[in-house]
């Protein structure tokens, strides 16, 4: 696994909060907007013939489970061993493995789809081109990518949350257009860009893209 320094505090933070994380994260089925976006992603993957899909930065497996129930052959990957332990306990029928967005353990073109749902937000912006290149590498031609992230242009440092204190975590709010550019620069076709709740305290961005066939 890559040894980028930002990975250590990210891993340590999610190991600390793993036990209480789900209590603060509402189920996907309760959010009609995101449910529609993720269902569209699943439909596109299946319309293109299906195949292996990865939920990258899967945490405790909320999105993994939702997409599995939507019919995808999906596995989860996460940086935090404690988050993965809970995912395996709560979703024993699914596959979960340890990994980093910067160095994915998938062959070139090995995936029909990939989701990175709030997992790019802990990557320093200067490292995001590498992440996008890795996502492009692991997707097969015609494969689809769905990203979710905090929209904006700032770094937010947290030392408490999810019922815990004393950790150190950077969260990057990313401009929607900039994420679209990064994805295009890596070789993807951008299909949809969505800005959710623009007047909210923390607006949300969504990008759906496709690797050219």
C-alpha positions, 0 to 999 in steps of 0.5 A: 500500500502506498505510504502517502503521509495523509493516509495515516491520520485518515486511517487512524481517524476512521479506526477510532470512529468506526463503532459509532459511524453508522449512527451518524450516517443515514441509510442511502434509502432515506435520501431520494436524490442520492438513491436516484443517482446511485440507481442510475449508476447501477442501471448504466453498469447493467445496461453495459453488460454488468461485471465487477464493481468496486465501492472505493472508500466503502466504510461500513458498507452502506453504499456497497449494500445498496448497490448489491441490492440493486443487482451489482456484483460489487465489493468494497475497499477501504483504508480502515481495518476497523471500518472493514471489520464492521462491514464484514460483520454487518454484511457477511454476504459481501466482499471487503478488502483493505486498500487505497485510492492511490494504489488499487489492487485491481488489474487494468480494465478489471472493473465494470464500474467504480464508486468513490462516495465521499472518499476523495475528500481526504485526498490533498487536491494535488494528489487527485490527478493520481487518484483519477488516473488510477480510477481510469486504469482499473475501469474497462472501456465503457465502465462507469464512475460515480463520485460524491464529495463536498462542494466548495474550495477549502480545507476543513480540519477536524479533531472531533466528530461521530461521538469522538474527540482527539483525532486529526482529519483533513476534509477537502471541499472540492469545486464541482467544475474542478472535479469534472476537469480532473476526471476529463483530464484522466481520460473520462467522458463526463456524463453528469455534474450535479450540485446538491443543496447549493445554499446549504452549509456544506453543498454536495457535488456529484460527478458521473463519468464513463471511460470511452469504449 
